[in-house]
Amino acid sequence: MPESAARPLRILLAKLGMDTHTVGITVVAHALREAGMEVIFTGLKQTPEAVANAAIQEDVDVVGVSSLSAGHTRNLPRLAQLLQSQGAADKLLVAGGVIPEEDLPLLQAAGFARVFTMGTDTREIVAYLRAWWGERGASQSSST
Amino acid sequence: MDVAAQLLAGSVAAGARAIRWLDDGDARGREVLRAIFPATGRAHVVGVTGPPGAGKSTLVDMLIAHERRRGRRVAVLAIDPTSPFSGGAILGDRVRMSRHALDAGVFIRSLGTRGARGGLSRSTYDATLVLDAMGYDLVMVETVGVGQEEMDIVRLAHSTIIVAVPGLGDEVQAMKAGLLEAGEILVLNKADREGFEQTWRHLELLLHLRGGGRAAGGWAARLLPAVATRNEGAGAIVAALDEHRRYLEDSGEFERQCGRRSEQQFLALARAALMADLLSGPGAELLRQVRARRLDPYTAAEQLSAQLRAGRTPH
């Protein structure tokens, strides 16, 4: 239990819905690992309930959901609501995949801080998470 | 209620947070450990280790299912390697256990090795204490895929399952020097694969050479087949685990093992704390001289020890 331990960002990457396309989420996972983050995978065809449980057990900082099939307007808000009701509202929620522009306001209202649509460069995702983690780390160390 | 009290009362989120603090080396983790330590010492800590690709995660998944059917609460610590270059990690062991995602009697936590060697993460022992205090009956620790001399799990766990697969002839050769001498239960997984007979005989021979019929009263290691992808073999493995736990309890070894684990952790913590004190105090000048190669390390160590003895105040 060394005091000087590093404190990497932990992120859960989950796929909600019935599709089995894993290329996008795998590319993102590798980019995040290269950026020094701990990436936890939960597998395919997950329900919002399963993802919420995993996020709590893993005590991740960020939950990233990939959605490539319809259902995100129901599943994603449901996940946010489950996390809130289980006392895990402190986690940053982001989403990615095939999500039409017109659904963005709904997801933002549900608590998703950022939606990365198809074609987003992984460097943009890394930069966004790093910036958030930097700010959050600063606010945490000043409050303790 | 603070985190320690919450996790003792069964809060999953509080337990998960405590493990995070311990993994990150956050001082709040130590406060939690202090508070929960008296509530530990009940869980059966079982290590699951073996070479990469042996099917460790799938075997753990099968054992969870079996233990849940008889009502036992199960926690899993699944360890995967951290990249030494980036410090990042992809932790994917949960994928094979996802059918338990909605079961409130199952807790699964993925840990990166974060620079630790020996197949475990730095915080693994601390995390087993948290899960023990949370009341899980069984705590399974799945190591990174290991081969030869990584034996840390054997010291940490009450019982260790070594997972082997048919056809890994060279790997078995490599393993026998270390792991095969230590595990209490040896599982030959993927028993439906070609080469099963040959590898089975090979392992039987190894166990025989190791002393299958060890001195009366000792534990004779078990060799068991499994096809984890088809849920075959769980009953015999769980029965062997039960038997080993009873053996440990009857011989007083369960208590002694818990004590030894605490002792090791105490010594490691004390060593780190004492070294930090020494090197910022009386050892600082000696360290500078050694670094500049003005003094050899042997003389420096002797001088430090002599200084400490001279400085000791008599009672």
Contacts between the chains, C-beta under 8 A, distances in Angstrom:
chain1	res1	chain2	res2	distance
A	1	B	22	6.3
A	1	B	25	5.9
A	1	B	29	6.8
A	1	B	30	6.7
A	1	B	122	7.2
A	1	B	123	6.9
A	1	B	126	6.2
A	1	B	269	6.9
A	2	B	25	5.3
A	2	B	122	7.1
A	2	B	272	6.7
A	3	B	25	5.4
A	3	B	27	6.9
A	4	B	25	6.8
A	5	B	23	7.7
A	5	B	24	5.6
A	5	B	25	2.9
A	5	B	114	7.3
A	5	B	122	7.3
A	6	B	24	7.9
A	6	B	87	6.2
A	6	B	114	6.8
A	7	B	24	4.5
A	7	B	25	7.7
A	7	B	26	7.7
A	8	B	87	6.0
A	8	B	88	6.7
A	8	B	89	8.0
A	8	B	112	7.6
A	8	B	114	7.8
A	10	B	20	7.6
A	29	B	90	5.4
A	30	B	90	7.3
A	32	B	88	6.6
A	33	B	83	6.2
A	33	B	86	6.2
A	33	B	88	3.7
A	33	B	89	6.1
A	33	B	90	5.2
A	34	B	83	7.8
A	34	B	86	5.0
A	34	B	88	6.3
A	35	B	86	6.8
A	35	B	88	6.3
A	36	B	86	4.9
A	36	B	87	4.2
A	36	B	88	4.6
A	37	B	88	5.0
A	38	B	82	7.6
A	38	B	88	6.4
A	38	B	89	4.9
A	38	B	91	6.4
A	38	B	110	8.0
A	38	B	112	5.1
A	39	B	88	7.0
A	39	B	89	6.8
A	39	B	90	4.9
A	39	B	91	6.7
A	40	B	91	4.7
A	40	B	92	7.8
A	40	B	94	6.7
A	40	B	110	5.0
A	41	B	90	6.8
A	41	B	91	6.9
A	41	B	92	4.3
A	41	B	94	6.7
A	41	B	95	5.5
A	42	B	94	5.6
A	42	B	95	6.7
A	42	B	98	6.3
A	42	B	101	7.4
A	43	B	94	6.9
A	43	B	95	3.9
A	43	B	96	7.9
A	43	B	98	4.2
A	46	B	98	7.1
A	46	B	101	7.3
A	47	B	101	7.9
A	47	B	102	7.7
A	49	B	101	7.7
A	49	B	102	5.8
A	50	B	98	6.8
A	50	B	101	3.6
A	50	B	102	5.9
A	53	B	101	5.6
A	53	B	102	6.6
A	54	B	94	6.5
A	54	B	101	6.2
A	54	B	108	7.6
A	56	B	12	6.0
A	56	B	13	5.2
A	56	B	16	5.9
A	57	B	12	6.4
A	57	B	16	5.4
A	57	B	107	5.6
A	57	B	108	5.9
A	57	B	109	5.9
A	58	B	16	6.9
A	58	B	109	6.3
A	58	B	110	6.1
A	59	B	13	7.7
A	59	B	16	4.0
A	59	B	17	5.5
A	59	B	19	6.8
A	59	B	20	4.2
A	86	B	13	6.7
A	87	B	13	5.5
A	88	B	13	6.3
A	144	B	28	7.8
